[in-house]
Amino acid sequence: MKKNAIALICLLSAIAGLLAALILLRRTELSQPPVTNPSCALPDVYKLDAPVRSIHIRQAGKTPFTLQNLAQTAGDDIKSTLLGREGLPADVLRINGILRAAASLSYTELLFEDFDGDGALFGLAPPRAVVEITDMNSQSVVLNIGDAAPGNIGVYLELERALYLVPVYLLDAYLLPEPDFLSHTVTAPSPAMDFSRVILGGRVL
């Protein structure tokens, strides 16, 4: 009887020790900061090796235009312009931002690695816009931008026969009309300008 009591006490002690160890381990886990999973980053559709020199945009039914970086080397600051509109003030901040962002593009889903189906189903026959991006090493990529996916969860994009679903906000800038890349800020006239009257014309819609 005495032996049974001793064995029971030993068993209860072992269980208590095990429970204490589990509680300590749980507290240690909770006290540690969460580990960031690097795989959460979206994968790249492409990634250029050098800064972007130009972006040529051909939107369906509209006149093509080109955003140009006039910097001579990769280390220079961006000197942007709207090619062919040098006499007009460009929205430098907007163009600079697009030139920087165009060096790479991420996607949320790869739909087809070698798409040979009906492009019209994805707004690719013809595309809403064809965007040719060229870097300072003369490496180019041509993006065919299609329709927005149901629920606006992304935009269909084709590159070298692969079909991707890309976040809407990453492609919005390529669908802007050309005037949106011009500055609409009204600035004070130069003192050298000699005039006595300015007539502003237009139409209120």
C-alpha positions in Angstrom: 0.0 0.0 0.0 2.8 2.3 0.9 4.6 1.6 -2.4 1.4 2.4 -4.3 1.2 5.8 -2.5 4.8 6.6 -3.3 4.3 5.7 -7.0 1.2 7.9 -7.2 3.1 10.8 -5.6 5.9 10.3 -8.1 3.4 10.2 -11.0 1.7 13.4 -9.9 5.0 15.2 -9.4 6.0 14.2 -13.0 2.7 15.5 -14.4 3.1 18.8 -12.4 6.6 19.2 -13.8 5.4 18.6 -17.3 2.6 21.1 -17.0 5.0 23.7 -15.6 7.4 23.2 -18.5 4.6 23.6 -21.1 3.4 26.8 -19.4 6.9 28.2 -19.4 7.4 27.3 -23.1 4.1 29.0 -24.0 5.0 32.1 -22.2 8.4 32.2 -24.0 6.6 31.9 -27.4 4.2 34.7 -26.6 7.0 37.0 -25.4 8.8 36.7 -28.8 8.0 39.2 -31.6 6.3 37.7 -34.6 8.6 36.6 -37.4 8.1 38.4 -40.7 7.8 35.9 -43.6 9.8 37.3 -46.5 7.7 35.1 -48.9 4.8 37.5 -48.3 6.3 39.9 -50.8 4.6 39.8 -54.2 6.7 38.1 -56.9 7.9 40.1 -59.9 6.5 40.1 -63.4 9.9 41.7 -64.4 12.7 43.6 -62.9 15.0 45.8 -64.9 18.7 46.1 -64.1 19.0 49.8 -64.7 16.9 53.0 -64.2 14.1 53.6 -66.8 15.0 55.9 -69.7 11.6 56.0 -71.4 8.0 54.8 -71.2 6.1 54.7 -74.5 2.4 54.4 -74.0 -0.1 53.5 -76.7 -3.7 53.6 -75.4 -6.5 52.2 -77.5 -8.0 54.9 -79.7 -5.6 57.6 -78.6 -2.4 59.2 -79.8 0.7 57.5 -78.4 3.0 59.5 -76.1 6.3 59.0 -74.4 7.6 59.9 -70.9 11.3 60.5 -71.2 14.2 60.6 -68.7 16.8 62.9 -70.0 19.5 61.8 -67.5 22.6 60.6 -69.3 23.8 58.0 -66.8 22.2 55.7 -64.2 23.6 57.7 -61.3 22.1 61.0 -62.4 18.9 62.4 -61.0 15.8 61.9 -63.2 15.2 64.8 -65.6 11.8 64.0 -67.0 9.8 65.4 -69.8 6.8 64.6 -72.0 8.5 63.9 -75.3 7.2 66.2 -78.1 5.7 68.6 -75.5 8.9 70.2 -74.3 7.3 73.7 -74.8 4.7 72.9 -72.2 5.3 72.5 -68.4 5.4 68.8 -67.5 4.1 67.4 -64.2 7.7 66.5 -63.1 6.8 64.8 -59.8 4.2 62.5 -61.4 6.5 61.6 -64.3 9.5 61.0 -62.0 7.4 58.7 -59.8 6.2 56.6 -62.8 9.8 56.4 -64.2 11.0 55.1 -60.9 8.2 52.6 -60.3 8.4 51.2 -63.8 11.8 49.6 -63.1 9.8 46.5 -61.8 6.3 45.2 -61.6 4.7 42.7 -59.2 1.8 40.3 -59.6 -0.7 38.6 -57.4 -1.4 35.5 -59.6 0.1 33.9 -62.7 -2.9 32.7 -64.7 -1.1 31.1 -67.7 2.6 30.6 -68.4 2.0 30.3 -72.2 -1.4 31.9 -73.0 -2.8 31.1 -76.5 -6.5 31.5 -75.8 -9.0 34.2 -76.7 -7.4 37.5 -75.6 -10.8 39.2 -75.9 -11.9 37.4 -72.7 -9.3 39.4 -70.8 -9.5 42.7 -72.7 -6.4 42.0 -74.7 -7.7 41.9 -78.2 -6.8 44.7 -78.6 -5.3 45.7 -75.2 -6.5 48.8 -73.4 -2.9 50.0 -73.5 0.5 48.8 -74.8 3.4 50.1 -72.7 7.0 49.8 -73.8 9.5 50.4 -71.0 13.2 50.9 -71.8 16.0 51.2 -69.3 19.4 52.9 -69.7 21.0 49.6 -70.9 18.5 49.6 -73.8 16.7 46.6 -72.2 13.0 46.8 -72.9 9.7 45.1 -71.8 6.4 45.4 -73.5 3.3 45.2 -71.3 -0.2 44.5 -72.8 -2.8 45.8 -70.3 -6.2 44.3 -70.5 -9.5 44.7 -68.5 -10.0 44.7 -64.8 -10.9 41.3 -63.3 -14.4 40.8 -61.8 -14.7 42.5 -58.5 -11.8 44.8 -59.5 -9.4 42.4 -57.7 -6.7 43.2 -60.3 -6.0 43.9 -64.0 -5.1 41.3 -66.6 -1.6 41.8 -68.1 0.3 39.9 -70.7 4.0 39.8 -71.1 5.8 37.5 -73.5 2.8 35.2 -73.7 2.4 34.9 -69.9 -0.8 36.1 -68.4 -0.8 37.7 -65.0 -3.2 39.3 -62.5 -1.7 42.5 -61.3 -2.9 44.9 -58.6 -4.9 47.8 -60.0 -2.9 50.5 -58.4 0.3 49.3 -60.1 -1.1 49.9 -63.6 -3.4 52.9 -63.1 -0.7 55.4 -64.2 -0.3 53.8 -67.6 -4.0 54.4 -68.3 -4.0 58.2 -67.6 -4.5 60.5 -70.6 -1.6 62.5 -71.9 -2.8 65.8 -70.5 -2.6 64.4 -67.0 1.2 64.4 -67.3 1.2 68.2 -67.9 1.4 70.7 -65.1 -1.8 72.6 -64.6 -0.3 75.0 -62.0 -0.8 78.7 -62.8 2.4 80.5 -62.2 3.2 84.2 -61.9 4.4 85.9 -65.2 8.0 86.7 -65.7 8.9 90.4 -65.1 10.4 90.4 -68.6 6.9 89.8 -70.1 5.5 93.1 -71.2 1.7 93.1 -71.5 -1.2 95.2 -70.2 -4.1 92.7 -70.6 -4.6 89.0 -70.4 -7.7 87.3 -71.8 -8.5 83.8 -70.5 -10.9 81.8 -72.6 -12.7 78.5 -72.0 -16.0 76.9 -71.4 -17.7 75.9 -68.1 -19.2 72.4 -68.2 
